[in-house]
Amino acid sequence: MPTNGLHQVLKIQFGLVNDADRYLTAESFGFKVNASAPSLKRKQMWVLEPDPGQGTAVLFRSSHLGRYLSAEEDGRVACEAEQPSRDCRFLVLPQPDGRWVLQSEPHGRFFGGTEDQLSCFATAISPAELWTVHLAIHPQAHLLSVSRRRYAHLCPQEDEIAADSNTPWGVDALITLIFQNRQYCLKSCDSRYLRSDGRLVWEPEARARYTLEFKAGKLAFKDCDGRYLAPVGPAGTLRAGRNTRPGKDELFDLEESPPQVVLVAANHRYVSVRQGVNVSANQDEELDHETFLMQIDQETKKCTFYSSTGGYWTLVTHGGIQATATQVSANTMFEMEWRGRRVALKASNGRYVCMKKNGQLAAISDFVAPGMPPRPTAPQPALPPGEDEEFILKLINRPILVLRGLDGFVCQRRGSNQLDTNRSVYDVFHLSFSDGAYQIRGRGGGFWHTGSHGSVCSDGQRAEDFLFEFRERGRLAIRTRSGKYLRGGASGLLRADADAPAGVALWEY
């Protein structure tokens, strides 16, 4: 498998929700813990760590404090320990309904309570000692079988999800985790749910919901009969096996799902590496050779393009672009300029990537702005100046989309056509694409549309175009027809009035 940062295992962060639907919170003041928060924010995020003593106990570390949850013999709990002690060790006891019970390993008592009355002193399990696990990561990812080292993907011909792919290439490798009735569903890229018998169904029925379990930093999915999902048979079909305890076959990694894109040049043909190492705009259909994994460097904001043949685009002699580099370097980095429905790419030599007469791409152009006169030394181009330097860039591995901002996920407000941006639960939106722009369809089939005074609603009868600008690693800006950007903010409502694609106007996707 390719390395060099292409496959990033997600650090699993989660919230714990009690029976009163309040999240376990670690406070900075006094390092106290409570269960008062109604939503999952920074203070409510936890990381599970294995016990250094290699036992069955685990440690709960607060993501924002970096300190460990502890329970003393008298039942007092805190999140003060900078290093794990004996009192920080807990046993996780999964319950039949998917919830967890946390038991102090050294003292044998159970952790629970409400509001600021939390303790670890209960001798029996009541509803107050039951905790629901709510993942805090972005829910769209790639799923890697630990035992087979293969990625899960939708197999349309067999009508199943199978873990038999060497690389998570194309839209079929996208898996979306759906939080449903305190459990999780696995949703394929065509919006169907994986049932425990291996079938794909359109509704999140009981047999399509799973309890999450963690083992040595890996995930296991337990069905309603207490059996675990695993790749089965030569094809690696995902379904519940016979095991009632998770072994290596039942463990999975969640990996980041970077954007995969196709590019269309001014000749209306797809950019491809089908005919060799030269990157050329010469294909009429989008398949694996026309798909490129795009990653953005967090410091420079420049991007790389990785091909299905195993090489990065790189600048070579005389300005040519070839997909031959095995490591990221200055020559593999391209600066993106967003030009409405099109994008222009500037290579490390300071010149723009354009299409030559034979379709090959080369970084030999000095200009890109439409309306500028051609260079004096160049022949009059057949197309208006700038068109050869512009490309349509289409995101292909998000047919369904989950958006998260600085304050939480985007979700339609209950009983309203407006959209919240600070929720701990999320809606899954459907994307369509046309001529460089996206149309977003929400719950009930209504389209996103902008209204007066910067409002954004989700009940449109007709599609409105939005422009996606990939600005940072894992984050995009959404530009409206007025030129403003969608943003979150103090009101908690999605607004279309940001002037710049930064901060609250950037969305994790």
NUVO-830203 format. One record per residue (C-alpha): residue number from 1; residue in three letters; x, y, z. Coordinates in steps of 0.5 Angstrom, whole numbers, plus 500, padded with zeros to 3 digits. Example, Ala and Ser with C-alpha at 12.3 -4.5 7.8 and 13.67 -1.06 7.14 Angstrom:
(1; 'ALA'; (525; 491; 516))
(2; 'SER'; (527; 498; 514))
***
This chain:
(1; 'MET'; (500; 500; 500))
(2; 'PRO'; (502; 507; 499))
(3; 'THR'; (505; 511; 505))
(4; 'ASN'; (508; 518; 505))
(5; 'GLY'; (501; 520; 509))
(6; 'LEU'; (496; 517; 504))
(7; 'HIS'; (493; 512; 509))
(8; 'GLN'; (492; 516; 516))
(9; 'VAL'; (489; 512; 522))
(10; 'LEU'; (484; 516; 525))
(11; 'LYS'; (485; 517; 532))
(12; 'ILE'; (478; 515; 536))
(13; 'GLN'; (475; 520; 540))
(14; 'PHE'; (468; 520; 543))
(15; 'GLY'; (463; 522; 548))
(16; 'LEU'; (460; 518; 553))
(17; 'VAL'; (452; 520; 554))
(18; 'ASN'; (448; 518; 560))
(19; 'ASP'; (441; 516; 561))
(20; 'ALA'; (439; 523; 562))
(21; 'ASP'; (442; 524; 555))
(22; 'ARG'; (448; 529; 558))
(23; 'TYR'; (455; 528; 556))
(24; 'LEU'; (461; 527; 561))
(25; 'THR'; (465; 533; 561))
(26; 'ALA'; (472; 534; 564))
(27; 'GLU'; (472; 542; 567))
(28; 'SER'; (479; 546; 567))
(29; 'PHE'; (477; 549; 574))
(30; 'GLY'; (478; 544; 579))
(31; 'PHE'; (479; 538; 574))
(32; 'LYS'; (472; 536; 576))
(33; 'VAL'; (467; 532; 572))
(34; 'ASN'; (460; 532; 571))
(35; 'ALA'; (454; 530; 566))
(36; 'SER'; (451; 537; 565))
(37; 'ALA'; (453; 538; 557))
(38; 'PRO'; (447; 537; 552))
(39; 'SER'; (452; 536; 546))
(40; 'LEU'; (458; 534; 544))
(41; 'LYS'; (464; 539; 544))
(42; 'ARG'; (471; 540; 546))
(43; 'LYS'; (470; 539; 553))
(44; 'GLN'; (466; 532; 552))
(45; 'MET'; (471; 529; 548))
(46; 'TRP'; (475; 523; 551))
(47; 'VAL'; (480; 518; 548))
(48; 'LEU'; (481; 510; 550))
(49; 'GLU'; (488; 508; 552))
(50; 'PRO'; (490; 501; 554))
(51; 'ASP'; (493; 500; 561))
(52; 'PRO'; (500; 500; 561))
(53; 'GLY'; (500; 494; 565))
(54; 'GLN'; (497; 490; 559))
(55; 'GLY'; (491; 488; 563))
(56; 'THR'; (484; 488; 561))
(57; 'ALA'; (483; 495; 564))
(58; 'VAL'; (483; 501; 560))
(59; 'LEU'; (484; 509; 561))
(60; 'PHE'; (480; 515; 560))
(61; 'ARG'; (484; 521; 558))
(62; 'SER'; (480; 528; 557))
(63; 'SER'; (482; 530; 550))
(64; 'HIS'; (482; 537; 552))
(65; 'LEU'; (486; 537; 558))
(66; 'GLY'; (490; 531; 557))
(67; 'ARG'; (489; 528; 564))
(68; 'TYR'; (486; 522; 566))
(69; 'LEU'; (479; 520; 569))
(70; 'SER'; (480; 517; 576))
(71; 'ALA'; (476; 514; 582))
(72; 'GLU'; (478; 513; 589))
(73; 'GLU'; (476; 508; 594))
(74; 'ASP'; (471; 513; 597))
(75; 'GLY'; (468; 514; 590))
(76; 'ARG'; (470; 521; 589))
(77; 'VAL'; (472; 522; 581))
(78; 'ALA'; (476; 527; 578))
(79; 'CYS'; (480; 528; 572))
(80; 'GLU'; (486; 531; 575))
(81; 'ALA'; (492; 525; 574))
(82; 'GLU'; (497; 527; 569))
(83; 'GLN'; (500; 520; 569))
(84; 'PRO'; (495; 514; 570))
(85; 'SER'; (495; 511; 577))
(86; 'ARG'; (492; 505; 580))
(87; 'ASP'; (485; 509; 581))
(88; 'CYS'; (485; 511; 573))
(89; 'ARG'; (484; 504; 571))
(90; 'PHE'; (477; 502; 569))
(91; 'LEU'; (474; 496; 566))
(92; 'VAL'; (469; 497; 560))
(93; 'LEU'; (463; 492; 561))
(94; 'PRO'; (458; 492; 554))
(95; 'GLN'; (451; 491; 555))
(96; 'PRO'; (446; 488; 551))
(97; 'ASP'; (443; 495; 549))
(98; 'GLY'; (450; 497; 546))
(99; 'ARG'; (451; 502; 552))
(100; 'TRP'; (457; 501; 557))
(101; 'VAL'; (458; 500; 564))
(102; 'LEU'; (465; 503; 567))
(103; 'GLN'; (467; 499; 573))
(104; 'SER'; (473; 501; 577))
(105; 'GLU'; (478; 496; 577))
(106; 'PRO'; (482; 496; 583))
(107; 'HIS'; (475; 498; 587))
(108; 'GLY'; (470; 494; 584))
(109; 'ARG'; (465; 500; 584))
(110; 'PHE'; (461; 502; 578))
(111; 'PHE'; (461; 510; 575))
(112; 'GLY'; (455; 514; 574))
(113; 'GLY'; (450; 519; 576))
(114; 'THR'; (447; 525; 574))
(115; 'GLU'; (449; 533; 573))
(116; 'ASP'; (455; 534; 578))
(117; 'GLN'; (453; 528; 582))
(118; 'LEU'; (458; 523; 579))
(119; 'SER'; (461; 518; 583))
(120; 'CYS'; (464; 511; 582))
(121; 'PHE'; (461; 508; 589))
(122; 'ALA'; (455; 504; 586))
(123; 'THR'; (455; 496; 588))
(124; 'ALA'; (450; 495; 582))
(125; 'ILE'; (448; 497; 575))
(126; 'SER'; (442; 502; 575))
(127; 'PRO'; (440; 506; 569))
(128; 'ALA'; (445; 512; 572))
(129; 'GLU'; (451; 507; 571))
(130; 'LEU'; (449; 506; 563))
(131; 'TRP'; (453; 510; 558))
(132; 'THR'; (452; 511; 551))
(133; 'VAL'; (459; 511; 546))
(134; 'HIS'; (458; 517; 541))
(135; 'LEU'; (464; 518; 536))
(136; 'ALA'; (467; 525; 536))
(137; 'ILE'; (471; 524; 529))
(138; 'HIS'; (468; 526; 522))
(139; 'PRO'; (464; 520; 521))
(140; 'GLN'; (466; 519; 513))
(141; 'ALA'; (472; 514; 513))
(142; 'HIS'; (475; 508; 510))
(143; 'LEU'; (474; 501; 513))
(144; 'LEU'; (481; 497; 514))
(145; 'SER'; (480; 490; 516))
(146; 'VAL'; (486; 489; 521))
(147; 'SER'; (487; 481; 519))
(148; 'ARG'; (486; 482; 512))
(149; 'ARG'; (490; 488; 511))
(150; 'ARG'; (484; 490; 506))
(151; 'TYR'; (479; 495; 505))
(152; 'ALA'; (472; 495; 505))
(153; 'HIS'; (468; 497; 499))
(154; 'LEU'; (461; 497; 496))
(155; 'CYS'; (461; 491; 490))
(156; 'PRO'; (455; 493; 486))
(157; 'GLN'; (455; 487; 482))
(158; 'GLU'; (455; 482; 488))
(159; 'ASP'; (450; 487; 492))
(160; 'GLU'; (455; 487; 498))
(161; 'ILE'; (461; 490; 502))
(162; 'ALA'; (467; 486; 501))
(163; 'ALA'; (474; 487; 505))
(164; 'ASP'; (478; 485; 499))
(165; 'SER'; (481; 492; 496))
(166; 'ASN'; (489; 493; 496))
(167; 'THR'; (487; 501; 496))
(168; 'PRO'; (481; 505; 498))
(169; 'TRP'; (480; 508; 491))
(170; 'GLY'; (474; 511; 488))
(171; 'VAL'; (467; 512; 491))
(172; 'ASP'; (465; 505; 493))
(173; 'ALA'; (471; 505; 499))
(174; 'LEU'; (467; 511; 502))
(175; 'ILE'; (463; 508; 509))
(176; 'THR'; (459; 513; 513))
(177; 'LEU'; (458; 511; 520))
(178; 'ILE'; (451; 513; 522))
(179; 'PHE'; (449; 514; 530))
(180; 'GLN'; (442; 511; 530))
(181; 'ASN'; (438; 509; 537))
(182; 'ARG'; (445; 509; 541))
(183; 'GLN'; (448; 505; 536))
(184; 'TYR'; (452; 505; 529))
(185; 'CYS'; (450; 503; 522))
(186; 'LEU'; (455; 502; 516))
(187; 'LYS'; (452; 506; 510))
(188; 'SER'; (455; 505; 503))
(189; 'CYS'; (456; 510; 498))
(190; 'ASP'; (449; 509; 495))
(191; 'SER'; (446; 510; 502))
(192; 'ARG'; (444; 503; 504))
(193; 'TYR'; (445; 500; 510))
(194; 'LEU'; (450; 494; 512))
(195; 'ARG'; (445; 488; 515))
(196; 'SER'; (449; 483; 520))
(197; 'ASP'; (447; 477; 514))
(198; 'GLY'; (451; 481; 509))
(199; 'ARG'; (445; 484; 505))
(200; 'LEU'; (444; 491; 504))
(201; 'VAL'; (438; 495; 506))
(202; 'TRP'; (435; 502; 505))
(203; 'GLU'; (433; 502; 512))
(204; 'PRO'; (437; 502; 519))
(205; 'GLU'; (433; 496; 522))
(206; 'ALA'; (435; 493; 528))
(207; 'ARG'; (440; 488; 525))
(208; 'ALA'; (443; 494; 521))
(209; 'ARG'; (445; 497; 528))
(210; 'TYR'; (451; 495; 531))
(211; 'THR'; (455; 496; 538))
(212; 'LEU'; (462; 499; 538))
(213; 'GLU'; (467; 496; 542))
(214; 'PHE'; (474; 498; 542))
(215; 'LYS'; (480; 493; 543))
(216; 'ALA'; (487; 495; 543))
(217; 'GLY'; (486; 502; 539))
(218; 'LYS'; (481; 498; 534))
(219; 'LEU'; (474; 498; 533))
(220; 'ALA'; (469; 492; 533))
(221; 'PHE'; (462; 492; 531))
(222; 'LYS'; (457; 487; 535))
(223; 'ASP'; (450; 486; 532))
(224; 'CYS'; (444; 485; 536))
(225; 'ASP'; (445; 477; 537))
(226; 'GLY'; (452; 479; 540))
(227; 'ARG'; (456; 476; 534))
(228; 'TYR'; (461; 481; 531))
(229; 'LEU'; (462; 483; 523))
(230; 'ALA'; (468; 480; 520))
(231; 'PRO'; (470; 479; 513))
(232; 'VAL'; (468; 472; 511))
(233; 'GLY'; (470; 467; 505))
(234; 'PRO'; (475; 468; 499))
(235; 'ALA'; (471; 475; 497))
(236; 'GLY'; (472; 478; 504))
(237; 'THR'; (464; 479; 505))
(238; 'LEU'; (462; 483; 511))
(239; 'ARG'; (457; 480; 515))
(240; 'ALA'; (457; 477; 522))
(241; 'GLY'; (461; 471; 524))
(242; 'ARG'; (460; 466; 529))
(243; 'ASN'; (465; 469; 534))
(244; 'THR'; (462; 472; 540))
(245; 'ARG'; (468; 475; 542))
(246; 'PRO'; (472; 480; 538))
(247; 'GLY'; (479; 477; 535))
(248; 'LYS'; (483; 479; 530))
(249; 'ASP'; (478; 478; 524))
(250; 'GLU'; (473; 482; 528))
(251; 'LEU'; (477; 488; 528))
(252; 'PHE'; (478; 494; 524))
(253; 'ASP'; (481; 501; 523))
(254; 'LEU'; (478; 507; 521))
(255; 'GLU'; (482; 511; 516))
(256; 'GLU'; (481; 518; 514))
(257; 'SER'; (478; 519; 507))
(258; 'PRO'; (482; 524; 503))
(259; 'PRO'; (478; 527; 497))
(260; 'GLN'; (479; 524; 490))
(261; 'VAL'; (477; 528; 484))
(262; 'VAL'; (477; 528; 477))
(263; 'LEU'; (479; 534; 473))
(264; 'VAL'; (476; 536; 466))
(265; 'ALA'; (480; 540; 461))
(266; 'ALA'; (478; 545; 456))
(267; 'ASN'; (478; 540; 451))
(268; 'HIS'; (472; 537; 455))
(269; 'ARG'; (476; 531; 456))
(270; 'TYR'; (478; 528; 463))
(271; 'VAL'; (485; 528; 465))
(272; 'SER'; (488; 521; 466))
(273; 'VAL'; (494; 517; 466))
(274; 'ARG'; (491; 511; 462))
(275; 'GLN'; (496; 512; 457))
(276; 'GLY'; (503; 512; 461))
(277; 'VAL'; (506; 517; 466))
(278; 'ASN'; (505; 523; 462))
(279; 'VAL'; (499; 526; 465))
(280; 'SER'; (494; 528; 459))
(281; 'ALA'; (487; 530; 458))
(282; 'ASN'; (485; 525; 453))
(283; 'GLN'; (479; 521; 456))
(284; 'ASP'; (472; 521; 455))
(285; 'GLU'; (470; 517; 461))
(286; 'GLU'; (472; 517; 469))
(287; 'LEU'; (475; 511; 471))
(288; 'ASP'; (481; 509; 476))
(289; 'HIS'; (486; 512; 471))
(290; 'GLU'; (482; 519; 471))
(291; 'THR'; (481; 519; 479))
(292; 'PHE'; (486; 522; 483))
(293; 'LEU'; (487; 523; 491))
(294; 'MET'; (488; 530; 493))
(295; 'GLN'; (491; 532; 499))
(296; 'ILE'; (493; 539; 501))
(297; 'ASP'; (499; 541; 505))
(298; 'GLN'; (497; 544; 512))
(299; 'GLU'; (503; 549; 512))
(300; 'THR'; (503; 552; 505))
(301; 'LYS'; (496; 550; 503))
(302; 'LYS'; (499; 547; 496))
(303; 'CYS'; (496; 540; 494))
(304; 'THR'; (499; 534; 491))
(305; 'PHE'; (495; 529; 486))
(306; 'TYR'; (496; 522; 487))
(307; 'SER'; (494; 517; 481))
(308; 'SER'; (492; 510; 481))
(309; 'THR'; (498; 508; 478))
(310; 'GLY'; (502; 509; 485))
(311; 'GLY'; (505; 516; 483))
(312; 'TYR'; (504; 523; 485))
(313; 'TRP'; (504; 529; 479))
(314; 'THR'; (511; 532; 479))
(315; 'LEU'; (514; 537; 475))
(316; 'VAL'; (519; 535; 470))
(317; 'THR'; (524; 537; 465))
(318; 'HIS'; (521; 543; 460))
(319; 'GLY'; (515; 544; 464))
(320; 'GLY'; (512; 537; 463))
(321; 'ILE'; (507; 534; 468))
(322; 'GLN'; (508; 526; 470))
(323; 'ALA'; (505; 521; 475))
(324; 'THR'; (512; 518; 477))
(325; 'ALA'; (514; 521; 484))
(326; 'THR'; (514; 517; 490))
(327; 'GLN'; (515; 522; 495))
(328; 'VAL'; (512; 529; 496))
(329; 'SER'; (517; 534; 494))
(330; 'ALA'; (517; 542; 492))
(331; 'ASN'; (516; 539; 485))
(332; 'THR'; (509; 535; 487))
(333; 'MET'; (506; 541; 490))
(334; 'PHE'; (501; 545; 486))
(335; 'GLU'; (498; 552; 488))
(336; 'MET'; (490; 552; 487))
(337; 'GLU'; (487; 558; 484))
(338; 'TRP'; (479; 558; 485))
(339; 'ARG'; (476; 561; 479))
(340; 'GLY'; (469; 561; 480))
(341; 'ARG'; (467; 554; 477))
(342; 'ARG'; (474; 553; 475))
(343; 'VAL'; (481; 552; 478))
(344; 'ALA'; (487; 553; 476))
(345; 'LEU'; (494; 550; 478))
(346; 'LYS'; (501; 553; 479))
(347; 'ALA'; (507; 549; 479))
(348; 'SER'; (513; 550; 483))
(349; 'ASN'; (516; 553; 477))
(350; 'GLY'; (511; 559; 478))
(351; 'ARG'; (508; 557; 471))
(352; 'TYR'; (501; 555; 470))
(353; 'VAL'; (499; 548; 468))
(354; 'CYS'; (496; 548; 461))
(355; 'MET'; (494; 543; 456))
(356; 'LYS'; (498; 542; 450))
(357; 'LYS'; (495; 541; 443))
(358; 'ASN'; (496; 533; 444))
(359; 'GLY'; (493; 534; 451))
(360; 'GLN'; (499; 533; 455))
(361; 'LEU'; (499; 537; 461))
(362; 'ALA'; (505; 542; 462))
(363; 'ALA'; (507; 548; 467))
(364; 'ILE'; (509; 553; 461))
(365; 'SER'; (503; 558; 461))
(366; 'ASP'; (505; 565; 464))
(367; 'PHE'; (498; 567; 464))
(368; 'VAL'; (491; 565; 467))
(369; 'ALA'; (486; 571; 467))
(370; 'PRO'; (480; 571; 462))
(371; 'GLY'; (481; 577; 458))
(372; 'MET'; (488; 578; 458))
(373; 'PRO'; (492; 579; 451))
(374; 'PRO'; (496; 573; 449))
(375; 'ARG'; (504; 573; 450))
(376; 'PRO'; (507; 577; 444))
(377; 'THR'; (512; 571; 443))
(378; 'ALA'; (506; 566; 443))
(379; 'PRO'; (501; 565; 437))
(380; 'GLN'; (494; 567; 437))
(381; 'PRO'; (491; 561; 441))
(382; 'ALA'; (485; 558; 438))
(383; 'LEU'; (481; 559; 445))
(384; 'PRO'; (480; 565; 449))
(385; 'PRO'; (486; 566; 453))
(386; 'GLY'; (486; 563; 460))
(387; 'GLU'; (481; 557; 458))
(388; 'ASP'; (487; 552; 457))
(389; 'GLU'; (489; 554; 464))
(390; 'GLU'; (483; 552; 467))
(391; 'PHE'; (480; 546; 469))
(392; 'ILE'; (473; 543; 472))
(393; 'LEU'; (475; 539; 479))
(394; 'LYS'; (470; 534; 481))
(395; 'LEU'; (469; 531; 488))
(396; 'ILE'; (467; 524; 487))
(397; 'ASN'; (468; 520; 493))
(398; 'ARG'; (462; 524; 497))
(399; 'PRO'; (456; 523; 494))
(400; 'ILE'; (453; 523; 501))
(401; 'LEU'; (456; 529; 505))
(402; 'VAL'; (457; 530; 512))
(403; 'LEU'; (459; 537; 514))
(404; 'ARG'; (462; 539; 521))
(405; 'GLY'; (464; 546; 523))
(406; 'LEU'; (468; 549; 529))
(407; 'ASP'; (462; 549; 533))
(408; 'GLY'; (459; 542; 531))
(409; 'PHE'; (455; 538; 525))
(410; 'VAL'; (450; 541; 520))
(411; 'CYS'; (443; 539; 522))
(412; 'GLN'; (437; 541; 520))
(413; 'ARG'; (433; 544; 525))
(414; 'ARG'; (427; 540; 528))
(415; 'GLY'; (421; 543; 525))
(416; 'SER'; (424; 548; 521))
(417; 'ASN'; (427; 549; 514))
(418; 'GLN'; (433; 552; 517))
(419; 'LEU'; (440; 549; 518))
(420; 'ASP'; (444; 548; 525))
(421; 'THR'; (451; 548; 525))
(422; 'ASN'; (453; 547; 532))
(423; 'ARG'; (450; 540; 533))
(424; 'SER'; (453; 533; 536))
(425; 'VAL'; (448; 529; 531))
(426; 'TYR'; (449; 530; 524))
(427; 'ASP'; (445; 530; 517))
(428; 'VAL'; (447; 526; 511))
(429; 'PHE'; (446; 531; 505))
(430; 'HIS'; (446; 528; 498))
(431; 'LEU'; (451; 532; 493))
(432; 'SER'; (450; 532; 485))
(433; 'PHE'; (454; 536; 480))
(434; 'SER'; (454; 540; 474))
(435; 'ASP'; (459; 544; 470))
(436; 'GLY'; (463; 546; 476))
(437; 'ALA'; (458; 547; 481))
(438; 'TYR'; (455; 543; 487))
(439; 'GLN'; (447; 542; 489))
(440; 'ILE'; (446; 540; 496))
(441; 'ARG'; (439; 536; 498))
(442; 'GLY'; (437; 535; 505))
(443; 'ARG'; (432; 531; 509))
(444; 'GLY'; (426; 530; 505))
(445; 'GLY'; (429; 531; 498))
(446; 'GLY'; (429; 539; 499))
(447; 'PHE'; (435; 543; 496))
(448; 'TRP'; (439; 548; 500))
(449; 'HIS'; (438; 555; 497))
(450; 'THR'; (440; 562; 500))
(451; 'GLY'; (435; 567; 502))
(452; 'SER'; (434; 574; 504))
(453; 'HIS'; (439; 577; 509))
(454; 'GLY'; (444; 571; 508))
(455; 'SER'; (439; 566; 510))
(456; 'VAL'; (440; 559; 508))
(457; 'CYS'; (434; 554; 508))
(458; 'SER'; (434; 547; 506))
(459; 'ASP'; (427; 546; 503))
(460; 'GLY'; (428; 549; 496))
(461; 'GLN'; (424; 546; 490))
(462; 'ARG'; (429; 548; 485))
(463; 'ALA'; (437; 546; 486))
(464; 'GLU'; (441; 552; 487))
(465; 'ASP'; (449; 552; 485))
(466; 'PHE'; (454; 552; 490))
(467; 'LEU'; (462; 552; 489))
(468; 'PHE'; (466; 548; 493))
(469; 'GLU'; (473; 551; 495))
(470; 'PHE'; (478; 546; 498))
(471; 'ARG'; (482; 550; 502))
(472; 'GLU'; (485; 546; 508))
(473; 'ARG'; (487; 539; 509))
(474; 'GLY'; (480; 536; 510))
(475; 'ARG'; (476; 542; 510))
(476; 'LEU'; (473; 546; 504))
(477; 'ALA'; (469; 553; 503))
(478; 'ILE'; (462; 553; 500))
(479; 'ARG'; (461; 559; 496))
(480; 'THR'; (454; 562; 494))
(481; 'ARG'; (452; 565; 488))
(482; 'SER'; (453; 572; 491))
(483; 'GLY'; (460; 571; 492))
(484; 'LYS'; (459; 570; 500))
(485; 'TYR'; (461; 564; 504))
(486; 'LEU'; (457; 559; 508))
(487; 'ARG'; (459; 560; 515))
(488; 'GLY'; (457; 558; 522))
(489; 'GLY'; (457; 562; 528))
(490; 'ALA'; (454; 565; 535))
(491; 'SER'; (447; 564; 533))
(492; 'GLY'; (448; 557; 531))
(493; 'LEU'; (445; 558; 524))
(494; 'LEU'; (448; 557; 517))
(495; 'ARG'; (449; 563; 514))
(496; 'ALA'; (451; 566; 507))
(497; 'ASP'; (455; 572; 509))
(498; 'ALA'; (462; 571; 510))
(499; 'ASP'; (467; 575; 506))
(500; 'ALA'; (473; 570; 506))
(501; 'PRO'; (474; 563; 506))
(502; 'ALA'; (477; 562; 513))
(503; 'GLY'; (475; 560; 521))
(504; 'VAL'; (467; 559; 521))
(505; 'ALA'; (467; 559; 514))
(506; 'LEU'; (471; 552; 513))
(507; 'TRP'; (468; 546; 514))
(508; 'GLU'; (470; 539; 515))
(509; 'TYR'; (468; 534; 510))
***
